Amino acid sequence: MQKPVIEIDGLSFDSLAGFFDVFGAAVLGSTEYGRNLDAFNDVLRGGFGSPDGGFILRWKNSGVSRDKLGYGETIKFIERKLNTCHPSNVVAVLDDLQLARNHQGETLFDIICGILNNHGLDGDEAEDGIVLELA
């Protein structure tokens, strides 16, 4: 059976919040989900209205998203995380922030792609059947 193809367009958003909006509308329609990386990961497992057996996520203009979800947006994300993380995690989050400010380490684009790939063929959660196509 052919997996459904769901497309998102990198020209449609320029922030993590925008990605969550576009992804949610494309995959879940009007179903609400907690617009954060943990909830995004949960949606990929199914049971939230996403297609049974997985889907192909075709990310058009992914190069634009690579830039928009690059270090600038990653720094903002980590700074927000710093304000809400458990005190025992502050040092690790500060280390991540310094890496991002030095344009090192994973960007939000890398993190999102990593989560998607983890639910794909060679990932730890391959049974979810997600295929990422960067276009």
C-alpha positions as CSV (number, residue, x, y, z in Angstrom):
1,M,0.0,0.0,0.0
2,Q,1.3,3.4,-0.9
3,K,1.9,5.8,2.0
4,P,0.1,9.1,1.7
5,V,2.3,12.1,0.8
6,I,1.9,15.2,2.9
7,E,3.6,18.3,1.8
8,I,4.8,21.3,3.7
9,D,6.5,24.3,2.2
10,G,9.4,26.1,3.8
11,L,8.2,29.3,2.3
12,S,5.1,29.1,4.5
13,F,6.9,29.7,7.8
14,D,10.0,31.3,9.3
15,S,10.0,30.2,12.9
16,L,9.5,27.1,15.0
17,A,6.0,28.2,15.9
18,G,5.3,28.6,12.2
19,F,6.6,25.1,11.5
20,F,4.3,23.7,14.2
21,D,1.3,25.5,12.6
22,V,2.1,24.4,9.1
23,F,2.9,20.8,10.1
24,G,-0.1,20.5,12.3
25,A,-2.5,21.8,9.6
26,A,-1.0,19.5,6.9
27,V,-0.9,16.3,9.0
28,L,-3.7,16.8,11.5
29,G,-6.1,19.2,9.9
30,S,-8.0,20.9,12.7
31,T,-6.9,18.6,15.5
32,E,-5.0,20.5,18.1
33,Y,-1.7,19.3,19.5
34,G,0.8,20.8,22.0
35,R,3.0,22.9,19.7
36,N,6.4,21.7,21.0
37,L,9.1,19.2,20.1
38,D,7.7,16.5,22.5
39,A,4.2,16.8,21.1
40,F,5.6,16.8,17.6
41,N,7.4,13.5,18.4
42,D,4.2,12.1,19.8
43,V,2.2,13.0,16.7
44,L,4.7,11.0,14.6
45,R,3.8,7.9,16.7
46,G,0.2,8.0,15.4
47,G,-3.1,8.1,17.2
48,F,-3.6,11.8,17.0
49,G,-5.2,11.9,13.6
50,S,-2.1,11.3,11.5
51,P,-2.4,8.6,8.8
52,D,-2.2,5.0,10.0
53,G,0.9,3.2,8.9
54,G,2.9,6.5,8.5
55,F,3.3,8.9,5.7
56,I,5.8,10.6,3.4
57,L,6.5,14.1,4.5
58,R,7.7,16.1,1.5
59,W,9.3,19.3,2.8
60,K,9.4,21.6,-0.2
61,N,11.9,24.5,-0.1
62,S,13.6,22.8,2.8
63,G,16.8,24.9,2.1
64,V,14.8,28.0,3.1
65,S,13.7,26.2,6.3
66,R,17.3,25.1,7.0
67,D,18.2,28.9,7.1
68,K,15.1,30.1,8.9
69,L,15.4,27.3,11.5
70,G,19.1,27.8,11.8
71,Y,21.2,29.2,14.6
72,G,19.2,32.4,15.0
73,E,15.9,30.6,15.7
74,T,17.8,27.9,17.7
75,I,19.3,30.5,20.0
76,K,15.8,32.0,20.7
77,F,14.6,28.4,21.4
78,I,17.4,27.7,23.8
79,E,17.0,31.0,25.6
80,R,13.3,30.2,26.2
81,K,14.3,26.8,27.4
82,L,16.7,28.3,29.8
83,N,13.9,30.2,31.5
84,T,11.8,27.1,32.0
85,C,14.2,24.2,32.5
86,H,14.8,22.5,35.8
87,P,17.7,24.0,37.8
88,S,19.7,20.8,37.5
89,N,19.7,21.3,33.7
90,V,20.8,24.9,33.6
91,V,24.4,24.2,33.0
92,A,23.7,21.8,30.1
93,V,21.3,24.3,28.5
94,L,23.9,27.1,28.9
95,D,26.4,24.9,27.1
96,D,23.9,24.3,24.3
97,L,23.3,28.1,24.1
98,Q,27.0,28.8,23.8
99,L,27.4,26.2,21.1
100,A,24.5,27.8,19.1
101,R,25.9,31.3,19.6
102,N,29.2,29.9,18.1
103,H,27.2,28.4,15.2
104,Q,28.1,24.9,16.4
105,G,25.9,21.9,17.3
106,E,22.4,21.1,16.0
107,T,20.0,23.7,14.8
108,L,16.2,23.4,15.1
109,F,16.1,22.2,11.5
110,D,18.6,19.4,12.3
111,I,16.6,18.5,15.4
112,I,13.3,18.4,13.6
113,C,14.8,16.3,10.8
114,G,16.4,14.0,13.4
115,I,13.1,13.4,15.1
116,L,11.4,12.7,11.7
117,N,14.2,10.3,10.7
118,N,14.0,8.5,14.1
119,H,10.4,7.5,13.1
120,G,11.7,6.3,9.7
121,L,13.3,3.2,8.2
122,D,16.6,3.2,10.1
123,G,15.3,4.9,13.3
124,D,14.6,3.6,16.8
125,E,10.9,4.1,16.1
126,A,10.9,2.8,12.5
127,E,7.5,1.0,13.1
128,D,5.9,4.5,12.8
129,G,6.6,4.5,9.0
130,I,7.6,8.1,8.5
131,V,9.5,9.0,5.4
132,L,11.2,12.4,5.1
133,E,11.8,13.9,1.7
134,L,13.7,17.1,1.6
135,A,13.0,19.0,-1.6
